[in-house]
Amino acid sequence: MTQEMLEKMESQTNRWHRSAVILHSISVTLGVTSVLSSLIVATFIDELGSFRTKVFAGLSAASVAILETTGVGRKGNGFRQAQRHLKAETIRFREGESSVKDLTQAFTEAELMIGDLVIKMPSTSDAEQK
């Protein structure tokens, strides 16, 4: 029972690690895309022409919008914190410094660190206040 539980916890920390890496990679990719697209528009506006300027400006805006509305970087941080928390408790458990109850409590706390996916959409009242 104990060995099976440890294997499940280690499998979960590996999944959370992968999720963190994927989400952080998406976050960095979107951030770099936004910055480079903006830089291209600002630097080469005459050379791009109207259509390409709109494409790069739209790409930049879409990248920022996806980053801001999904909080992909924050979600990646939550997975990373959860992975570290559960891994630390798993190590303590293996060393005999904690109980099954402590390990399951750490799992519950780690799940809360990840939290739910929240899509932040500005309301029309937010736009009117500005």
C-alpha positions as CSV (number, residue, x, y, z in Angstrom):
1,M,0.0,0.0,0.0
2,T,2.7,2.5,1.0
3,Q,4.9,1.7,-2.0
4,E,1.9,2.0,-4.3
5,M,1.0,5.4,-2.8
6,L,4.6,6.7,-3.2
7,E,4.6,5.6,-6.9
8,K,1.3,7.4,-7.4
9,M,2.6,10.6,-5.7
10,E,5.8,10.5,-7.8
11,S,3.8,9.9,-10.9
12,Q,1.7,13.0,-10.0
13,T,4.7,15.2,-9.4
14,N,6.1,14.1,-12.8
15,R,2.8,15.1,-14.5
16,W,2.8,18.5,-12.7
17,H,6.4,19.0,-13.7
18,R,5.5,18.4,-17.4
19,S,2.5,20.7,-17.1
20,A,4.6,23.4,-15.7
21,V,7.2,23.1,-18.4
22,I,4.6,23.1,-21.1
23,L,2.7,26.1,-19.7
24,H,5.9,28.1,-19.1
25,S,7.1,27.3,-22.7
26,I,3.7,28.6,-24.0
27,S,4.0,31.7,-21.9
28,V,7.6,32.4,-23.1
29,T,6.6,31.7,-26.7
30,L,3.6,34.1,-26.6
31,G,5.7,36.8,-24.9
32,V,8.5,36.6,-27.4
33,T,6.0,36.5,-30.3
34,S,4.3,39.6,-28.9
35,V,7.6,41.5,-28.5
36,L,9.1,40.5,-31.8
37,S,5.9,41.3,-33.7
38,S,5.7,44.7,-32.1
39,L,9.3,45.3,-32.8
40,I,8.9,44.3,-36.5
41,V,6.0,46.6,-36.9
42,A,7.8,49.5,-35.2
43,T,11.0,49.0,-37.1
44,F,9.8,48.0,-40.6
45,I,6.5,49.8,-41.0
46,D,7.3,51.2,-44.4
47,E,8.8,48.0,-45.8
48,L,6.0,45.8,-44.6
49,G,3.1,47.4,-46.3
50,S,-0.4,47.7,-45.0
51,F,-1.4,44.0,-45.0
52,R,1.8,42.6,-43.3
53,T,1.7,45.5,-40.7
54,K,-1.8,44.4,-39.8
55,V,-0.8,40.8,-39.6
56,F,2.2,41.5,-37.2
57,A,0.2,44.0,-35.1
58,G,-2.7,41.5,-34.8
59,L,-0.3,38.7,-33.9
60,S,1.2,40.9,-31.2
61,A,-2.2,41.8,-29.8
62,A,-3.5,38.2,-29.9
63,S,-0.4,37.0,-28.1
64,V,-0.8,39.5,-25.3
65,A,-4.6,38.8,-25.1
66,I,-4.0,35.1,-24.7
67,L,-1.4,35.6,-22.1
68,E,-3.6,38.0,-20.1
69,T,-6.9,36.2,-20.3
70,T,-5.7,32.7,-19.6
71,G,-2.9,33.5,-17.1
72,V,-0.9,30.7,-18.6
73,G,2.3,31.8,-16.8
74,R,0.5,31.9,-13.4
75,K,-1.0,28.5,-14.0
76,G,2.5,27.2,-14.8
77,N,3.8,28.6,-11.6
78,G,0.9,26.9,-9.7
79,F,1.9,23.5,-11.2
80,R,5.6,24.2,-10.3
81,Q,4.7,25.1,-6.7
82,A,2.5,22.0,-6.3
83,Q,5.2,19.8,-7.8
84,R,7.8,21.1,-5.4
85,H,5.5,20.9,-2.4
86,L,4.4,17.3,-3.0
87,K,7.9,16.2,-3.9
88,A,9.3,17.6,-0.6
89,E,6.6,15.8,1.4
90,T,7.3,12.6,-0.5
91,I,10.9,12.8,0.4
92,R,10.1,13.4,4.1
93,F,7.7,10.4,3.9
94,R,10.4,8.2,2.4
95,E,12.7,9.2,5.2
96,G,10.2,8.3,7.9
97,E,9.7,12.0,8.9
98,S,6.0,12.2,8.0
99,S,2.9,10.0,7.9
100,V,0.4,8.9,5.3
101,K,-1.9,11.6,6.7
102,D,0.8,14.3,6.1
103,L,1.4,13.0,2.6
104,T,-2.3,13.1,1.7
105,Q,-2.6,16.6,3.3
106,A,0.4,17.8,1.1
107,F,-1.4,16.4,-1.9
108,T,-4.6,18.4,-1.1
109,E,-2.5,21.5,-0.5
110,A,-0.7,21.0,-3.8
111,E,-4.0,20.7,-5.6
112,L,-5.1,24.0,-4.1
113,M,-1.8,25.6,-5.3
114,I,-2.7,24.7,-8.9
115,G,-6.2,26.1,-8.5
116,D,-8.8,26.4,-11.3
117,L,-8.4,27.8,-14.7
118,V,-9.8,31.3,-14.7
119,I,-10.4,33.2,-18.0
120,K,-10.3,36.9,-17.3
121,M,-12.5,38.8,-19.8
122,P,-12.9,42.5,-19.3
123,S,-16.5,43.5,-18.8
124,T,-18.0,46.4,-20.6
125,S,-18.2,48.3,-17.3
126,D,-14.4,48.0,-17.0
127,A,-14.0,49.6,-20.4
128,E,-16.4,52.4,-19.6
129,Q,-14.6,53.3,-16.4
130,K,-11.4,54.0,-18.2
